[in-house]
Amino acid sequence: MNSNNPFENAMKQLTRSVAKLRIKNSELRIKVERLKNPEKIIQVWFPVRLDDGSEKIFEGYRVQYNSALGPYKGGIRFHSDVSLDEVKALAFLMTVKCALVDIPMGGGKGGVVVDPKGLSEKELERLSRAYVRAIAKDIGPDVDIPAPDVNTNPKIMAWMVDEFAKQLTINNSQLIKRKKLIKGEVLATFTGKPLNKGGSKGRVEATGRGGVYVLQALLRKLRTTNYKLQTIAVQGVGNVGSIFGRLAEAAGFKVVALSDSKGAIYNPRGLEVGAVAAWKKSTGKVTDYPNSQNLTNTELLELPVDILVPAALENVLTAENAGRVRAKIILELANGPTTLQADEIFRKKRVHIIPDFLANAGGVTVSYFEWLQNIKGQHWLERKVNEELKIKIEKAFERVWQIHHSQGVDLRTAAYLSALQKLT
């Protein structure tokens, strides 16, 4: 097996975790076998007119992995490295994630092979609309509900929902054979939309906020309530990492290291996350920030901190560096930041890893809230969104912790079992 194949790695992670559970229940074993393959793979090629008048063909995917709990749910990413195996792996993780936080949705994911930085805004809009036209017959509020992911955002979701609405009116379309959708249901076909297009308050901050909630829940179990004594290093100050850093700082944690793709900075006395974000915006990098030490991203991972938060790339914690990681808690805000070999090393070192499909589940949870608001014609206050998110995350963690405690397994294995118990 190719060690860099994200789907194969996800299946190895599932198989290894299930093996540790020593499952004898045949019904549960059948559930595991069903999770080893997606229910449907959609692969499309579609033309997009470029600004110079030429036409280019783009390749896209939508993987509908499992619908046992409800309609498929998952983001759409625009990236030059998008592959079918990557989309399958992410759709699988979405399946597990939705089950884990107990929301009535299944797992899906989409992507287009493209470098969006090479497109003008008009070209990006035409690409977004063309992709929706290509998959329109396979999505809908009760079928499959896409959302933003890497290099997609609320503006792109607004273009997509508008294009989907147009496709519903096309004569002789397969879509016309489906029930007539009211406005709220059309909006509910996509989440992560702008507020004035049916989006939900609190959605932008949801992934980072959920990460703070689950970290606090773990620390309470470890009888650690004085957050001021807890130091954090965050690898990756993109949307998720920077928001997590700000919210953790506001909760009383001390963020001592931050990084972007160009490098990292460290100050053991603490960094002001908002000021670092402003510095990055003005200079294009976090390095050379005043009163801090420049480091590499690799060095950040090995700092003497209490909590390490990989919030950027996959496979950054490996057999080569796991032995040098000094953090006692790892919060996986990125998807798949820990390799199988590193996982084993951390387990032997008794490092608590909050797995990605629990740590970053805040995003899909509030996406579900957005879908619910659209369907019911409601508009929740941000306070209600955050309160409901906290309840969902804390209940999910409590179920995981009970399995961890009763069966003596690590948190990742416990999280898999908790999710499998929900899947029918």
N, C-alpha and C positions, 0 to 999 in steps of 0.2 A: 504493500500500500504506500502511496505517496504521502510522506509525513507533512507535506505542505497543502494537502487537499483538505479544505475546511470541512467538507461534508463527511469525509472518511474520519476525520478527527472527532467530529461531533458524535458519530456513531460509536467510535471507540470509547468516548467518554461515557455515553449511555450504557454500553455493554459492560464496561468496567464497574460503573456505579451499581448496576443491577446485580452483577456477580457478587459484590460485597454484601448485598442484602440477602443473599441465599434464598431467593424467592422460590417457594414451593407451590404457590397458588397458580394453577394452570391458566385461569382467566387473566391474571396479571401478566403472565408470560406472553399470552396472545396479544395483549395490549402493547407490550414491548416490541414484538415482532411487527405489528402494524405500524409502529413508529419508525421503522427502518426504511420506509419508502413513502414518498408523497402520494397523495391521491390523484393529483393532476399537475402536469407540467405544460405551461403555455410558452411557446417560443415563437417570436414574431420578427419579421423584417419589414421595415416601413420607410418610405421615402420622405425626405424633408427638404424643402426648398431653402437654399442658402441666400444670403443677401446679394451675392454676385449673380444670381439667376440660375446657378447650377443646382443640381439635385444630388443628394447623397443618401445612400441606404444605411440605416442604422439597425442594429440587432438589439432585441429586448426580450425580457423574460417576465413571467409571473408564475410563481410556484404556489399552488394551493395544497398545503401539506396535510392538514387534518381538520375535519369539520365536526368532530364528535360533540363539541360543546356549543357550536354555533357557527355563524358565518366566518369565513377566513378574515384575518386581520393582520396587517403588516405594511411596512414602509416600502417606498420606492427610492432606489438610489441611482444617481447618475455618476458614473465613474468609469475611467478607461480600463480598470482592472476587474470590472464586473464579469463574473462567470456563472455558469449554471450551477456548479458545485457550491459556490459561495452563496447564491440565492437559496439553494436547497437547504444549506446549513442554517441560514438565518431564519428561514421559514419553519424549520424544525424547532429552533430555539423559541420562536414566537408561540408555537403550539404548547410547549412546556411552560412558557411564561404565563400565558393566559390561564392555563389550568392551575398553576401555582397560586396566582392571586385571585382565583375564583371569579373570573369574569366569563360570561356566556359567549365566548368567541373562540374560533380556532386559529390556526397559524398559517400565515401566508407571507410572501415577500415578492418584491419586484425589482427590476433593474434594467438600465439601458447602458450599453457599452459606449461611452462617450466621455470626452474631456470637456465638461461644461465651460471651463475657463477659455476654451478656444471658440466659443460661440458668442455672438452678440445677444442682447436681450430679446430681440425679435426672433432670432434663430432658436433661442432657448424656448420661447413660447411656442413656436411652430413644432419643435421637437416634442414638447410636453403634450400638446394637443394631438399630434400624430400617434404618439404612444397610446393615449387613451382611446383613440379611434380603433387601434389595433386590438385592444383587449376589452372593448366596451361590452361585448356580449357576455363576458365572463365575470363582470363585476356588478355590484349593486348593494343597497343597504341591507339586504337579507341574504346576500350571496358572498361578496368579497369586498372589504372596505380598506382601500389603500390609505397611506399616510406619508408624511415626509420622512426622509432618511438622509443619508450622506449626499450632500450637494443639492438637496431639494428643500423647499421651505414653504411657508404659508402662501406666498404669491404664486408659486407653481401649483399648489393645491387649488387655488382659486381658478386658475386657467383650466385645470383638469376637470373640476366640477362643472364649470361652464361648458366645456366641450362635451362632457357626458350628457348634460341636459339637452344639448343640440342633437346628439345622436338619438335620443329618445323620440324625436319628432320626424326622423327620416323615414319616408315611406319604404315599405318592403324590407325594412331592417328586421333582423331577428329580435331586436330589442322590443319592437312594437308588439310582439306576441306575448310579452310579459305583462303583468298587471300594470295599470296606469299608476305612476308614482306621483304623489303630491309633493309640493315644494320641499317640505321638511325631509322627506325621504330621499329626494335627489341630493340635498345638502349632506345627508347622512352617508352618502356613498363614499365620501372622503372625509378624513379628519385631519387636524393640524392646519385648519383653514384660518384666514384672518378673522378677527373678531367681527368685523362688519359683513362677513360672508358666512356666518354660522359657526365660527370658531369658539372655543371655550376659553374662558379666563383661566389662568394657571397652567395652560398647556406647555408654554415655552419652558417654564421652570420645572415641570413635573418630573423629569428624569433625575435631575440633580436633587430636587427636594425629596423624592422617594429614596435616593441614596442616603441622605442625611437621616431620614426616619428609620431605615433599617439598621444603620450604623448605631444609632442611639439605642435601638431595641437590643442589639447584641451587647452593647456595653452595660446596659441594665442587668442583663443575665450574668455578666461577668462582675457585677457589683461595682462597676465604675460609673460614677455619676458626676464626678468633677471633670468636666470636659476641658477645663483650662490646662489640665496636666497632660492632655493628649495632643501630640504633635502629628501633623499630617503632611505627606508629600503627594502632590497631584501631578501625574504625568499626563499632560494634554490640557491646554486651556482653551479648547474649542467651546462650543455652546454648553455642552454638558459639564465639562470640567470646571469652567469658570463659574457657572451658576452654582455647582456643588460647593466650590471653594468659598464663594460669597456667603452662602447659606450656612455652611459649617462654621465659618468665622463668626457670623451673627449668633450662632448657637453656643459659642464660647470656645470652640476648638482653636488651636494655634496652627495655622498653615505656614509651614516653614520652607516649602519648595514647590516650584511651579515650572512647567516647561511647555514649549511648543515644538514644532518640527525642527527648528534651528538650534535648539539648546535649552538649557535649564538654568535656574537661579536658586540660590539657597541662602537663608539667613536663619540661624538657629533661634534667634530672638523673635522671629515671626515676620511675615510679609503682609502687607495690606493688599488684598486681592483686587479690589476695585482700582487702586492706584496702579498695580501691575498691568491690569487690563487696559487702562488709559495709556500707559507707557507703550504697550504692544501696538495699540491703535495708531499712535503717533510715529513710532519708529519701525513698525513691522516685525518686531521681535521682542522676546522677553529678556534676552541676555543684555548685559551691561546696565541693568536696572540699578539705580543708586543704592549703596549700602547693602549689596548682596554679592555673593560669590558665584561666578559662572561655572556651570558644570555641563557635562554631557547628559543626554537622556538616560544612558546606561548607568552613570554615576548616581543619578537621582534615585534609581530603583534600589540602590544599596545604602542609602543614608540611614543614620541611626534615629529612625522615627518610630512612633507607635503604630501608625496607620499608613499604609501605602494604597494609593488610589490610581490604578492604571485606567485612564479615561480616554485613550486615543486608539492605539493599534492593537491588533491581535498578536499572539505569540511573542510577547515581550518578556515574559517570565519563563525561562527555559532551564534545562538541566545545567547549562553553563553558569547561570548567575543565581539560581535559586538558593544555593548554599551560602551566598554572600548577602542575601536579603535579610535585613535585621528587623523589619516590622513584624509585629505579632498578629496584626490583623490586615487582611488584604480585601479591599472593597472593589469588586470588578465592575466598574462602570462601563468599560469597553466590552465589546463582544469577543469572547475567546482570548483574553490576554495571557492565559496560563496554559502551557503545554501539558500533556499527560505526564511527562517525566518530571516536570517542575511540581505538579500536583502531588506526586508521590513524595517528593523531598519535603514539601511543606507539611504534608500529613505527618511524616516522621518527626518533624521539628515542632509539631503541635501548633502550627500557625492556623488561625481561624480564617478561612476564605469564605466570604459572602459571594456566592456564585453569580455570574452575570445575569442569569435569567431571574434572579431575585433582586439583585442590587440595582439594576436599571429598569425594573418593571414599572416605575412611576409613569413613564411615557405612555405605554399602552393602556395603563389604567385610566389616565385622564383622557386619552383618546376614546376609550369606551364611554366615559362620562359625556364627551362631546357628542358622540353618536346618539346617546340616550336623550340628551337635550334637544337635538335636532328632531328625532322621532316624535318626541312629546311636545315640541314647540315651546320648550322652556329655555331660560337663560339664568344659570346659577351665578350667585355671587362668588368671587374668588375665595372668600373665606369658607364657603360650603365645599367648593372643589377641594381645597387643601385639607379640610377636616375629613372628607370622605376618602381622600387618598391616604391619609394617615391611618384610618381604620383598616382599609384594605391591606396596606403594607404590613402593619403590625399583626394583623390576624394571620397573614401568610407566614410571617416570620415565626409566630408562636407555634404554628403547625409544624414547621421545619424543626424548630428547637426541640419540641417534644419527641419527634422521631430521632433526632440526633442524640438526645439524652437517654431515651428508652432502649435504643438499639445499638448505641455506642458507635455510630458511624459519623463521618465528617459531614459538614453542612451541605456540601454539594450532593452527596449521596442521599442525604435526608430530603433535600429539595426535589430530587428526581422522584423519590418514592411518594412524596406529598402530591406532586403533579400527576403521577400515574394513578393514584387513588381517585383523582377527580375525572380522569378520562374514562369514557365508557366504550 
